[in-house]
Amino acid sequence: MRATLRLVLAAAVTTACGRARDIAPAAVRDSLTVGREVVLAPRPIILNGAGAYVLQVWPLVVAKGRQLDEARRIVEHLQADLAPVPGFVSAALLGSGDGSSLVLLAVWQDDGAADRGMAPLAGWLRVPADTAGLRGRIGSITPAVAVRRIVGAPPMLGNSSMLQFTRYTMKPGHSFGALAALADSNLAMRVLQDTAAQGGVIVASPDSGALYMLMQARTATALDPLLFDPQRLPFWAPFATREEQLMAVVALVHHR
């Protein structure tokens, strides 16, 4: 398991770096032939805003040199402890090219299932489950998010997917509505101007604490860096802090 994950993570991250409450899983499984055995490849997760599913975003900071070990540990928990849980649908683990972070996107059938799975999942991810701890760690009192805006083709999280992941964390006392409107227009302009971008989605936490953007590459090339005038403050500066990284899908896990 460790060797396999090491190869997957290394290949995904090397490719990404070297070349620069609503969600529905895909209905079709792709098949791969390994020797004489036909193996069902993990179904991609499509961020299309359809269906009655609940999406959670868990941003995770990892210590230097520990990304691979943490990814392996989390995947083991997902396979052994989360996949059999009633109400769990699927999850995608993303890894950053610089080795500093992971992001888990978890999909649940409904609010009840998400609430029941919250404490154990937070424990496996080593994230505080209380509201104060969550706000300090992820900028929101809940990891649950709702799709706000889709531009272009909805992002698809498959085994070979690479995404530009951006998190805006609100500064106290500032306007979430203004930030969200600016983020919407920024996503539209980035997809329009970057020929490598297939499409993107904006998702927001219900308490207006955090806003996330996921933009997917059309080909195996790095997306362009954020477009803004260096002579001016970026649009988010008055409202929020921002982190942005190119990330690759490390693992996909579905309910069994």
C-alpha positions as a Python dict, from the first residue, in 0.01 Angstrom:
ca = {
    (1, 'M'): (0, 0, 0),
    (2, 'R'): (281, 240, 98),
    (3, 'A'): (478, 174, -219),
    (4, 'T'): (171, 211, -441),
    (5, 'L'): (70, 539, -280),
    (6, 'R'): (426, 668, -304),
    (7, 'L'): (428, 606, -680),
    (8, 'V'): (83, 761, -731),
    (9, 'L'): (159, 1071, -527),
    (10, 'A'): (502, 1119, -680),
    (11, 'A'): (373, 1081, -1036),
    (12, 'A'): (77, 1313, -984),
    (13, 'V'): (272, 1585, -811),
    (14, 'T'): (566, 1565, -1052),
    (15, 'T'): (334, 1600, -1351),
    (16, 'A'): (147, 1891, -1194),
    (17, 'C'): (460, 2080, -1102),
    (18, 'G'): (676, 1988, -1394),
    (19, 'R'): (434, 2109, -1660),
    (20, 'A'): (370, 2384, -1503),
    (21, 'R'): (-2423, 2145, -39),
    (22, 'D'): (-2430, 1987, -380),
    (23, 'I'): (-2242, 1735, -580),
    (24, 'A'): (-2308, 1427, -792),
    (25, 'P'): (-2069, 1137, -869),
    (26, 'A'): (-2036, 1016, -1224),
    (27, 'A'): (-2263, 725, -1316),
    (28, 'V'): (-2014, 541, -1536),
    (29, 'R'): (-1715, 335, -1422),
    (30, 'D'): (-1407, 315, -1642),
    (31, 'S'): (-1238, -24, -1672),
    (32, 'L'): (-866, -95, -1673),
    (33, 'T'): (-698, -422, -1768),
    (34, 'V'): (-423, -533, -1531),
    (35, 'G'): (-272, -856, -1660),
    (36, 'R'): (-575, -1074, -1732),
    (37, 'E'): (-794, -908, -1475),
    (38, 'V'): (-1037, -626, -1556),
    (39, 'V'): (-1032, -374, -1273),
    (40, 'L'): (-1292, -103, -1222),
    (41, 'A'): (-1123, 235, -1197),
    (42, 'P'): (-1253, 473, -928),
    (43, 'R'): (-1540, 685, -1057),
    (44, 'P'): (-1463, 1057, -1083),
    (45, 'I'): (-1645, 1311, -870),
    (46, 'I'): (-1806, 1589, -1072),
    (47, 'L'): (-1847, 1928, -906),
    (48, 'N'): (-2161, 2013, -1100),
    (49, 'G'): (-2394, 2144, -831),
    (50, 'A'): (-2659, 1881, -907),
    (51, 'G'): (-2827, 1633, -676),
    (52, 'A'): (-2900, 1634, -305),
    (53, 'Y'): (-2551, 1562, -180),
    (54, 'V'): (-2352, 1743, 89),
    (55, 'L'): (-1993, 1845, 14),
    (56, 'Q'): (-1727, 1906, 277),
    (57, 'V'): (-1388, 2069, 218),
    (58, 'W'): (-1110, 1987, 467),
    (59, 'P'): (-787, 2187, 402),
    (60, 'L'): (-492, 2024, 584),
    (61, 'V'): (-146, 2165, 650),
    (62, 'V'): (127, 1902, 682),
    (63, 'A'): (477, 1927, 826),
    (64, 'K'): (770, 1950, 587),
    (65, 'G'): (856, 1609, 446),
    (66, 'R'): (542, 1446, 589),
    (67, 'Q'): (296, 1482, 301),
    (68, 'L'): (343, 1127, 171),
    (69, 'D'): (311, 968, 516),
    (70, 'E'): (3, 1174, 597),
    (71, 'A'): (-156, 1092, 262),
    (72, 'R'): (-96, 720, 321),
    (73, 'R'): (-239, 738, 673),
    (74, 'I'): (-550, 927, 559),
    (75, 'V'): (-613, 692, 265),
    (76, 'E'): (-592, 394, 499),
    (77, 'H'): (-855, 551, 726),
    (78, 'L'): (-1076, 641, 430),
    (79, 'Q'): (-1066, 285, 295),
    (80, 'A'): (-1099, 104, 628),
    (81, 'D'): (-1311, 337, 840),
    (82, 'L'): (-1503, 576, 613),
    (83, 'A'): (-1592, 373, 302),
    (84, 'P'): (-1830, 137, 493),
    (85, 'V'): (-2011, 419, 680),
    (86, 'P'): (-2383, 451, 591),
    (87, 'G'): (-2449, 782, 416),
    (88, 'F'): (-2093, 826, 292),
    (89, 'V'): (-2079, 866, -88),
    (90, 'S'): (-1720, 937, -193),
    (91, 'A'): (-1405, 1134, -117),
    (92, 'A'): (-1109, 1276, -309),
    (93, 'L'): (-772, 1351, -152),
    (94, 'L'): (-567, 1625, -322),
    (95, 'G'): (-196, 1684, -272),
    (96, 'S'): (-2, 2004, -338),
    (97, 'G'): (308, 2005, -555),
    (98, 'D'): (524, 2172, -290),
    (99, 'G'): (449, 1903, -32),
    (100, 'S'): (300, 2147, 220),
    (101, 'S'): (-67, 2056, 219),
    (102, 'L'): (-349, 1814, 146),
    (103, 'V'): (-718, 1880, 84),
    (104, 'L'): (-993, 1625, 141),
    (105, 'L'): (-1328, 1667, -35),
    (106, 'A'): (-1589, 1440, 121),
    (107, 'V'): (-1937, 1376, -20),
    (108, 'W'): (-2232, 1266, 194),
    (109, 'Q'): (-2588, 1168, 110),
    (110, 'D'): (-2748, 1422, 344),
    (111, 'D'): (-2691, 1652, 641),
    (112, 'G'): (-2762, 1376, 892),
    (113, 'A'): (-2496, 1147, 749),
    (114, 'A'): (-2247, 1434, 732),
    (115, 'D'): (-2315, 1531, 1094),
    (116, 'R'): (-2275, 1171, 1215),
    (117, 'G'): (-1948, 1132, 1028),
    (118, 'M'): (-1809, 1469, 1136),
    (119, 'A'): (-1639, 1376, 1465),
    (120, 'P'): (-1464, 1056, 1351),
    (121, 'L'): (-1352, 1216, 1023),
    (122, 'A'): (-1213, 1518, 1208),
    (123, 'G'): (-1029, 1281, 1438),
    (124, 'W'): (-867, 1088, 1151),
    (125, 'L'): (-767, 1417, 988),
    (126, 'R'): (-636, 1552, 1323),
    (127, 'V'): (-858, 1857, 1295),
    (128, 'P'): (-1054, 1997, 1594),
    (129, 'A'): (-1423, 1903, 1575),
    (130, 'D'): (-1546, 2194, 1793),
    (131, 'T'): (-1658, 2514, 1627),
    (132, 'A'): (-1383, 2732, 1776),
    (133, 'G'): (-1114, 2485, 1671),
    (134, 'L'): (-1258, 2454, 1322),
    (135, 'R'): (-1275, 2831, 1275),
    (136, 'G'): (-912, 2862, 1380),
    (137, 'R'): (-800, 2581, 1149),
    (138, 'I'): (-1014, 2623, 834),
    (139, 'G'): (-1164, 2971, 881),
    (140, 'S'): (-1521, 2842, 918),
    (141, 'I'): (-1724, 2668, 1188),
    (142, 'T'): (-1808, 2390, 943),
    (143, 'P'): (-1633, 2215, 653),
    (144, 'A'): (-1966, 2193, 466),
    (145, 'V'): (-1993, 2410, 155),
    (146, 'A'): (-2247, 2490, -115),
    (147, 'V'): (-2179, 2538, -486),
    (148, 'R'): (-2211, 2909, -566),
    (149, 'R'): (-2086, 2957, -923),
    (150, 'I'): (-1973, 2731, -1209),
    (151, 'V'): (-1784, 2866, -1510),
    (152, 'G'): (-1712, 2647, -1813),
    (153, 'A'): (-1718, 2269, -1771),
    (154, 'P'): (-1774, 2157, -1409),
    (155, 'P'): (-1448, 2034, -1254),
    (156, 'M'): (-1411, 1655, -1251),
    (157, 'L'): (-1200, 1489, -983),
    (158, 'G'): (-1055, 1178, -1143),
    (159, 'N'): (-729, 988, -1105),
    (160, 'S'): (-542, 1218, -1346),
    (161, 'S'): (-706, 1547, -1245),
    (162, 'M'): (-511, 1859, -1156),
    (163, 'L'): (-679, 2162, -1006),
    (164, 'Q'): (-585, 2509, -897),
    (165, 'F'): (-716, 2520, -539),
    (166, 'T'): (-772, 2861, -384),
    (167, 'R'): (-898, 2935, -34),
    (168, 'Y'): (-1013, 3278, 79),
    (169, 'T'): (-1047, 3314, 457),
    (170, 'M'): (-1254, 3611, 568),
    (171, 'K'): (-1110, 3889, 781),
    (172, 'P'): (-1337, 3981, 1074),
    (173, 'G'): (-1587, 4255, 1005),
    (174, 'H'): (-1552, 4257, 627),
    (175, 'S'): (-1811, 4193, 357),
    (176, 'F'): (-1842, 3832, 246),
    (177, 'G'): (-2091, 3933, -24),
    (178, 'A'): (-1844, 4172, -183),
    (179, 'L'): (-1565, 3913, -174),
    (180, 'A'): (-1790, 3644, -322),
    (181, 'A'): (-1905, 3868, -607),
    (182, 'L'): (-1545, 3960, -689),
    (183, 'A'): (-1436, 3596, -669),
    (184, 'D'): (-1715, 3500, -909),
    (185, 'S'): (-1601, 3753, -1168),
    (186, 'N'): (-1235, 3663, -1113),
    (187, 'L'): (-1308, 3296, -1184),
    (188, 'A'): (-1495, 3387, -1503),
    (189, 'M'): (-1205, 3600, -1625),
    (190, 'R'): (-943, 3338, -1540),
    (191, 'V'): (-1127, 3062, -1725),
    (192, 'L'): (-1181, 3297, -2019),
    (193, 'Q'): (-817, 3412, -2039),
    (194, 'D'): (-634, 3089, -1955),
    (195, 'T'): (-652, 2849, -2250),
    (196, 'A'): (-540, 2563, -2023),
    (197, 'A'): (-844, 2607, -1798),
    (198, 'Q'): (-1133, 2371, -1864),
    (199, 'G'): (-1363, 2529, -1609),
    (200, 'G'): (-1401, 2609, -1242),
    (201, 'V'): (-1634, 2629, -947),
    (202, 'I'): (-1676, 2857, -646),
    (203, 'V'): (-1803, 2695, -326),
    (204, 'A'): (-1881, 2880, -3),
    (205, 'S'): (-1924, 2788, 362),
    (206, 'P'): (-2272, 2862, 502),
    (207, 'D'): (-2135, 3081, 783),
    (208, 'S'): (-1957, 3306, 528),
    (209, 'G'): (-1622, 3223, 684),
    (210, 'A'): (-1444, 3074, 384),
    (211, 'L'): (-1470, 3071, 6),
    (212, 'Y'): (-1302, 2815, -219),
    (213, 'M'): (-1224, 2811, -590),
    (214, 'L'): (-1132, 2496, -784),
    (215, 'M'): (-1020, 2547, -1143),
    (216, 'Q'): (-938, 2245, -1358),
    (217, 'A'): (-667, 2220, -1620),
    (218, 'R'): (-770, 2118, -1971),
    (219, 'T'): (-436, 1949, -2035),
    (220, 'A'): (-140, 1829, -1830),
    (221, 'T'): (8, 2178, -1808),
    (222, 'A'): (18, 2412, -1513),
    (223, 'L'): (-250, 2677, -1512),
    (224, 'D'): (-137, 3037, -1539),
    (225, 'P'): (-67, 3219, -1213),
    (226, 'L'): (-328, 3455, -1080),
    (227, 'L'): (-388, 3746, -1313),
    (228, 'F'): (-379, 4089, -1147),
    (229, 'D'): (-209, 4425, -1180),
    (230, 'P'): (108, 4425, -964),
    (231, 'Q'): (66, 4799, -915),
    (232, 'R'): (-263, 4748, -734),
    (233, 'L'): (-376, 4549, -435),
    (234, 'P'): (-544, 4220, -536),
    (235, 'F'): (-922, 4217, -510),
    (236, 'W'): (-931, 3998, -200),
    (237, 'A'): (-687, 4206, 6),
    (238, 'P'): (-946, 4423, 185),
    (239, 'F'): (-1168, 4126, 268),
    (240, 'A'): (-971, 3806, 321),
    (241, 'T'): (-642, 3622, 325),
    (242, 'R'): (-573, 3390, 32),
    (243, 'E'): (-382, 3068, -33),
    (244, 'E'): (-350, 2913, -381),
    (245, 'Q'): (-177, 2597, -499),
    (246, 'L'): (-177, 2361, -794),
    (247, 'M'): (-296, 2024, -665),
    (248, 'A'): (-331, 1671, -803),
    (249, 'V'): (-584, 1403, -707),
    (250, 'V'): (-392, 1151, -495),
    (251, 'A'): (-676, 908, -415),
    (252, 'L'): (-1046, 848, -477),
    (253, 'V'): (-1256, 647, -231),
    (254, 'H'): (-1622, 544, -273),
    (255, 'H'): (-1876, 388, -41),
    (256, 'R'): (-1876, 12, -37),
}
